[in-house]
Amino acid sequence: MAKEIPSVGDLRRKSEVTDEEIAAARDAYLKNENAPPFAFKSGHTIDVAKAIEMHPQAKKLLADEASSPGLRRTMVMTAVIMGFPVQG
């Protein structure tokens, strides 16, 4: 049986990443959409742009220039939490 890959949300529930780190990943992306993958202290990294690409609603709303800054923050945060980081 294949080992299940945890999402960032799963890691948060296990206290392996913090809310502050998730917010930092979001903020880094919002500051620079070409930012390198975000590294959590746990050793996991997430490519926020790829997480957004895999989240259809986030991708759609972030492509819409009329989306408010608050909605943009929320959608990036959602994509990060639902995203699958790599370890190491």
DSSP file (Angstrom, degrees, kcal/mol; ACC not computed):
  #  RESIDUE AA STRUCTURE BP1 BP2  ACC     N-H-->O    O-->H-N    N-H-->O    O-->H-N    TCO  KAPPA ALPHA  PHI   PSI    X-CA   Y-CA   Z-CA
    1    1 A M              0   0    0      0, 0.0     2,-0.1     0, 0.0     3,-0.0   0.000 360.0 360.0 360.0 132.1    0.0    0.0    0.0
    2    2 A A        -     0   0    0      1,-0.1     2,-0.3     0, 0.0     0, 0.0  -0.413 360.0-108.9 -71.8 143.3    1.4    3.4   -1.0
    3    3 A K        -     0   0    0     -2,-0.1     2,-0.2     1,-0.1    -1,-0.1  -0.562  35.2-118.3 -72.8 132.6    2.1    5.9    1.7
    4    4 A E        -     0   0    0     -2,-0.3    -1,-0.1     1,-0.1     0, 0.0  -0.527  21.1-129.9 -73.8 135.3   -0.4    8.8    1.7
    5    5 A I        -     0   0    0     -2,-0.2     2,-0.2     1,-0.0    -1,-0.1  -0.758  24.6-131.6 -86.3 124.1    1.1   12.2    1.1
    6    6 A P        -     0   0    0      0, 0.0     2,-0.1     0, 0.0    -1,-0.0  -0.475  12.9-132.2 -77.3 146.6   -0.1   14.7    3.7
    7    7 A S     >  -     0   0    0     77,-0.2     4,-2.2    -2,-0.2    77,-0.2  -0.394  31.5-102.8 -81.9 170.0   -1.4   18.1    2.7
    8    8 A V  H  > S+     0   0    0     75,-2.4     4,-2.3    72,-0.5    74,-0.2   0.890 126.3  56.0 -60.3 -38.1   -0.2   21.3    4.4
    9    9 A G  H  > S+     0   0    0     72,-2.5     4,-2.3    74,-0.3    -1,-0.2   0.896 105.7  50.2 -60.4 -40.9   -3.5   21.2    6.3
   10   10 A D  H  > S+     0   0    0     71,-0.3     4,-1.4     1,-0.2    -1,-0.2   0.924 110.9  49.0 -62.0 -43.9   -2.7   17.7    7.5
   11   11 A L  H  <>S+     0   0    0     -4,-2.2     5,-3.1     1,-0.2     6,-0.9   0.861 109.5  53.0 -64.2 -35.1    0.8   18.9    8.6
   12   12 A R  H ><5S+     0   0    0     -4,-2.3     3,-1.8     3,-0.2    -1,-0.2   0.921 105.8  52.6 -65.2 -44.0   -0.9   21.8   10.4
   13   13 A R  H 3<5S+     0   0    0     -4,-2.3    -1,-0.2     1,-0.3    -2,-0.2   0.816 110.6  48.4 -62.0 -29.8   -3.2   19.5   12.3
   14   14 A K  T 3<5S-     0   0    0     -4,-1.4    -1,-0.3    -5,-0.1    -2,-0.2   0.316 116.2-118.2 -91.0   7.8   -0.2   17.5   13.4
   15   15 A S  T < 5S+     0   0    0     -3,-1.8    -3,-0.2     2,-0.2    -2,-0.1   0.770  80.5 124.3  60.8  28.7    1.6   20.8   14.5
   16   16 A E  S   <S+     0   0    0     -5,-3.1     2,-0.3     1,-0.2    26,-0.3   0.704  78.1  27.4 -88.3 -22.3    4.4   20.2   12.0
   17   17 A V  S    S-     0   0    0     -6,-0.9     2,-0.2    -9,-0.2    -2,-0.2  -0.955  83.7-133.5-131.5 155.9    3.7   23.6   10.3
   18   18 A T     >  -     0   0    0     -2,-0.3     4,-2.1     1,-0.1     5,-0.2  -0.646  22.5-115.4-107.9 163.4    2.3   26.7   12.0
   19   19 A D  H  > S+     0   0    0     -2,-0.2     4,-2.5     1,-0.2     5,-0.2   0.874 118.3  56.3 -59.7 -37.1   -0.4   29.1   11.0
   20   20 A E  H  > S+     0   0    0      1,-0.2     4,-2.2     2,-0.2    -1,-0.2   0.888 106.3  48.7 -64.5 -39.4    2.3   31.8   10.8
   21   21 A E  H  > S+     0   0    0      2,-0.2     4,-2.4     1,-0.2    -1,-0.2   0.899 110.6  50.8 -67.1 -39.9    4.4   29.7    8.3
   22   22 A I  H  X S+     0   0    0     -4,-2.1     4,-2.2     1,-0.2    -2,-0.2   0.926 111.6  47.9 -62.7 -43.8    1.3   29.2    6.2
   23   23 A A  H  X S+     0   0    0     -4,-2.5     4,-2.9     1,-0.2    -1,-0.2   0.877 110.1  52.9 -63.5 -37.6    0.7   33.0    6.2
   24   24 A A  H  X S+     0   0    0     -4,-2.2     4,-2.4     2,-0.2    -2,-0.2   0.886 108.1  50.4 -65.8 -38.6    4.3   33.6    5.4
   25   25 A A  H  X S+     0   0    0     -4,-2.4     4,-1.9     2,-0.2    -2,-0.2   0.924 112.7  47.4 -63.1 -44.0    4.1   31.3    2.4
   26   26 A R  H  X S+     0   0    0     -4,-2.2     4,-2.6     1,-0.2    -2,-0.2   0.942 113.1  47.5 -60.4 -49.2    0.9   33.1    1.3
   27   27 A D  H  X S+     0   0    0     -4,-2.9     4,-2.0     1,-0.2    -2,-0.2   0.874 108.4  54.5 -64.1 -38.1    2.6   36.5    1.7
   28   28 A A  H  X S+     0   0    0     -4,-2.4     4,-1.8     2,-0.2    -1,-0.2   0.910 111.6  45.5 -62.0 -41.6    5.7   35.5   -0.1
   29   29 A Y  H  < S+     0   0    0     -4,-1.9    -2,-0.2     2,-0.2    -1,-0.2   0.926 111.3  51.1 -67.6 -44.2    3.6   34.5   -3.1
   30   30 A L  H  < S+     0   0    0     -4,-2.6     3,-0.2     1,-0.2    -1,-0.2   0.823 112.4  47.8 -64.6 -29.3    1.5   37.6   -3.1
   31   31 A K  H  < S+     0   0    0     -4,-2.0     2,-0.3     1,-0.3    -1,-0.2   0.851 133.3  10.0 -75.8 -35.9    4.7   39.7   -3.0
   32   32 A N    ><  -     0   0    0     -4,-1.8     3,-2.1    -5,-0.2    -1,-0.3  -0.841  59.0-162.8-150.0 105.0    6.3   37.8   -5.8
   33   33 A E  T 3  S+     0   0    0     -2,-0.3    16,-0.1     1,-0.3    -4,-0.1   0.656  96.4  55.4 -64.2 -14.1    4.4   35.3   -7.9
   34   34 A N  T 3  S+     0   0    0     -5,-0.1    -1,-0.3    15,-0.0    -5,-0.1   0.137  79.4 139.3-101.9  18.3    7.7   33.9   -9.1
   35   35 A A    <   -     0   0    0     -3,-2.1    14,-0.2    -6,-0.2     3,-0.1  -0.262  59.0-106.6 -60.6 147.9    8.9   33.3   -5.5
   36   36 A P        -     0   0    0      0, 0.0    12,-0.2     0, 0.0    -1,-0.1  -0.241  56.5 -66.1 -67.3 166.1   10.8   30.0   -5.0
   37   37 A P        -     0   0    0      0, 0.0     2,-0.4     0, 0.0    10,-0.3  -0.213  58.7-112.8 -52.4 144.6    9.1   27.2   -3.1
   38   38 A F  E     -A   46   0A   0      8,-2.8     8,-2.2    -3,-0.1     2,-0.6  -0.681  25.4-144.2 -86.4 131.7    8.4   28.1    0.5
   39   39 A A  E     -A   45   0A   0     -2,-0.4     6,-0.2     6,-0.2     2,-0.2  -0.861   8.4-153.5-100.9 122.6   10.4   26.1    3.1
   40   40 A F    >   -     0   0    0      4,-3.2     3,-1.9    -2,-0.6   -23,-0.1  -0.560  29.5-113.5 -84.8 156.3    8.7   25.2    6.4
   41   41 A K  T 3  S+     0   0    0      1,-0.3   -24,-0.1    -2,-0.2    -1,-0.1   0.742 113.8  69.3 -62.0 -22.3   10.8   24.6    9.5
   42   42 A S  T 3  S-     0   0    0    -26,-0.3    -1,-0.3     2,-0.1     3,-0.1   0.603 120.7-105.0 -71.3 -10.8    9.7   21.0    9.4
   43   43 A G  S <  S+     0   0    0     -3,-1.9    45,-1.8     1,-0.4     2,-0.2   0.323  83.4 124.5  99.5  -7.0   11.7   20.5    6.3
   44   44 A H  E     - B   0  87A   0     43,-0.2    -4,-3.2    44,-0.2    -1,-0.4  -0.556  42.1-162.4 -81.6 150.2    8.7   20.4    3.9
   45   45 A T  E     -AB  39  86A   0     41,-2.8    41,-2.6    -6,-0.2     2,-0.4  -0.963   3.2-160.1-130.1 152.6    8.5   22.8    1.0
   46   46 A I  E     -A   38   0A   0     -8,-2.2    -8,-2.8    -2,-0.3     2,-1.0  -0.998  17.8-141.0-134.8 134.8    5.6   23.9   -1.1
   47   47 A D     >  -     0   0    0     -2,-0.4     4,-2.3    37,-0.3     3,-0.2  -0.815  19.5-166.7 -88.6 101.3    5.5   25.4   -4.6
   48   48 A V  H  > S+     0   0    0     -2,-1.0     4,-2.3     1,-0.2     5,-0.2   0.881  84.3  55.0 -62.8 -39.7    2.7   27.9   -4.0
   49   49 A A  H  > S+     0   0    0    -14,-0.2     4,-2.1     1,-0.2    -1,-0.2   0.900 110.2  46.7 -60.4 -40.1    2.3   28.6   -7.7
   50   50 A K  H  > S+     0   0    0      2,-0.2     4,-1.8    -3,-0.2    -1,-0.2   0.885 109.2  54.3 -68.8 -38.3    1.8   24.9   -8.4
   51   51 A A  H  < S+     0   0    0     -4,-2.3     4,-0.3     1,-0.2    -2,-0.2   0.894 110.4  47.2 -61.8 -38.9   -0.6   24.6   -5.5
   52   52 A I  H >< S+     0   0    0     -4,-2.3     3,-1.4     1,-0.2     7,-0.6   0.907 108.1  55.1 -68.0 -41.6   -2.7   27.4   -7.0
   53   53 A E  H 3< S+     0   0    0     -4,-2.1    -1,-0.2     1,-0.3    -2,-0.2   0.845 108.2  49.6 -58.6 -34.4   -2.5   25.8  -10.4
   54   54 A M  T 3< S+     0   0    0     -4,-1.8    -1,-0.3     1,-0.1    -2,-0.2   0.510  99.5  72.3 -84.4  -5.2   -4.0   22.6   -8.9
   55   55 A H    <>  -     0   0    0     -3,-1.4     4,-2.7    -4,-0.3     5,-0.2  -0.875  68.4-164.2-113.1  97.0   -6.8   24.5   -7.2
   56   56 A P  H  > S+     0   0    0      0, 0.0     4,-2.3     0, 0.0     5,-0.2   0.841  86.2  47.8 -53.8 -41.7   -9.2   25.6  -10.0
   57   57 A Q  H  > S+     0   0    0      2,-0.2     4,-2.7     1,-0.2     5,-0.2   0.922 113.6  47.0 -69.2 -41.8  -11.2   28.2   -8.1
   58   58 A A  H  > S+     0   0    0     -3,-0.2     4,-2.6     1,-0.2     5,-0.3   0.937 112.5  50.9 -62.1 -45.3   -8.0   29.8   -6.7
   59   59 A K  H  X S+     0   0    0     -4,-2.7     4,-1.3    -7,-0.6    -2,-0.2   0.918 112.9  45.9 -58.0 -45.2   -6.5   29.8  -10.2
   60   60 A K  H  X S+     0   0    0     -4,-2.3     4,-0.7    -5,-0.2    -2,-0.2   0.938 115.5  44.2 -65.3 -48.7   -9.6   31.4  -11.7
   61   61 A L  H  < S+     0   0    0     -4,-2.7     3,-0.4     1,-0.2     6,-0.3   0.851 112.3  52.0 -69.3 -34.4  -10.0   34.1   -9.0
   62   62 A L  H  < S+     0   0    0     -4,-2.6    -1,-0.2    -5,-0.2    -2,-0.2   0.780 105.9  55.5 -72.8 -25.1   -6.4   35.0   -9.0
   63   63 A A  H  < S+     0   0    0     -4,-1.3     2,-0.8    -5,-0.3    -1,-0.2   0.691  90.4  87.4 -76.6 -18.7   -6.4   35.5  -12.7
   64   64 A D    ><  -     0   0    0     -4,-0.7     3,-2.1    -3,-0.4    -1,-0.0  -0.739  66.2-159.1 -86.1 109.6   -9.2   38.0  -12.4
   65   65 A E  T 3  S+     0   0    0     -2,-0.8    -1,-0.2     1,-0.3    -4,-0.0   0.685  88.9  66.4 -62.7 -18.0   -7.7   41.4  -11.8
   66   66 A A  T 3  S+     0   0    0      2,-0.0    -1,-0.3    -3,-0.0     2,-0.1   0.566  73.8 114.7 -80.6  -8.2  -11.0   42.6  -10.3
   67   67 A S  S <  S-     0   0    0     -3,-2.1    -6,-0.0    -6,-0.3    -5,-0.0  -0.408  72.5-116.2 -64.3 135.5  -10.6   40.2   -7.3
   68   68 A S     >  -     0   0    0     -2,-0.1     4,-2.4     1,-0.1     5,-0.2  -0.282  19.9-112.8 -69.9 156.8  -10.2   42.1   -4.1
   69   69 A P  H  > S+     0   0    0      0, 0.0     4,-2.5     0, 0.0     5,-0.2   0.881 118.2  53.4 -57.6 -38.2   -6.9   41.9   -2.1
   70   70 A G  H  > S+     0   0    0      2,-0.2     4,-2.3     1,-0.2     5,-0.1   0.909 109.5  46.9 -63.8 -42.4   -8.8   40.1    0.7
   71   71 A L  H  > S+     0   0    0      2,-0.2     4,-2.6     1,-0.2    -1,-0.2   0.893 111.0  52.8 -66.1 -39.2  -10.1   37.5   -1.7
   72   72 A R  H  X S+     0   0    0     -4,-2.4     4,-2.3     2,-0.2     5,-0.2   0.927 110.1  47.8 -61.5 -45.6   -6.7   37.0   -3.2
   73   73 A R  H  X S+     0   0    0     -4,-2.5     4,-2.5     1,-0.2    -2,-0.2   0.928 112.9  49.2 -60.6 -44.9   -5.2   36.4    0.2
   74   74 A T  H  X S+     0   0    0     -4,-2.3     4,-2.5     1,-0.2    -2,-0.2   0.906 111.5  48.0 -62.5 -43.1   -7.9   33.9    1.1
   75   75 A M  H  X S+     0   0    0     -4,-2.6     4,-2.3     2,-0.2    -1,-0.2   0.877 112.4  48.0 -69.9 -36.8   -7.5   32.0   -2.1
   76   76 A V  H  X S+     0   0    0     -4,-2.3     4,-2.4    -5,-0.2    -2,-0.2   0.934 112.7  49.7 -67.0 -43.6   -3.7   31.7   -1.9
   77   77 A M  H  X S+     0   0    0     -4,-2.5     4,-2.6    -5,-0.2    -2,-0.2   0.913 111.2  49.5 -59.4 -43.9   -4.1   30.6    1.7
   78   78 A T  H  X S+     0   0    0     -4,-2.5     4,-2.4     1,-0.2    -1,-0.2   0.924 110.4  49.6 -62.0 -45.1   -6.6   28.0    0.7
   79   79 A A  H  X S+     0   0    0     -4,-2.3     4,-1.0     1,-0.2    -1,-0.2   0.889 111.9  49.2 -62.6 -39.0   -4.4   26.7   -2.1
   80   80 A V  H >< S+     0   0    0     -4,-2.4     3,-0.6     2,-0.2   -72,-0.5   0.951 111.7  47.7 -64.5 -48.9   -1.5   26.5    0.3
   81   81 A I  H 3< S+     0   0    0     -4,-2.6   -72,-2.5     1,-0.3   -71,-0.3   0.880 117.6  42.1 -61.4 -38.4   -3.5   24.6    3.0
   82   82 A M  H 3< S+     0   0    0     -4,-2.4    -1,-0.3    -5,-0.2    -2,-0.2   0.606  98.4 103.9 -83.8 -11.2   -4.9   22.2    0.4
   83   83 A G  S << S-     0   0    0     -4,-1.0   -75,-2.4    -3,-0.6   -74,-0.3  -0.213  71.1-124.8 -73.1 162.3   -1.5   21.8   -1.3
   84   84 A F        -     0   0    0    -77,-0.2   -37,-0.3   -37,-0.1   -77,-0.2  -0.921  26.4-158.5-111.3 110.5    0.9   18.9   -1.1
   85   85 A P        -     0   0    0      0, 0.0     2,-0.3     0, 0.0   -39,-0.2  -0.321  12.3-125.8 -81.1 168.3    4.4   19.8    0.0
   86   86 A V  E     -B   45   0A   0    -41,-2.6   -41,-2.8    -2,-0.1     2,-0.4  -0.838  21.6-129.6-108.4 153.6    7.5   17.7   -0.5
   87   87 A Q  E      B   44   0A   0     -2,-0.3   -43,-0.2   -43,-0.2   -44,-0.1  -0.842 360.0 360.0-106.6 139.9    9.8   16.7    2.3
   88   88 A G              0   0    0    -45,-1.8    -1,-0.2    -2,-0.4   -44,-0.2   0.436 360.0 360.0 103.8 360.0   13.5   17.2    2.4
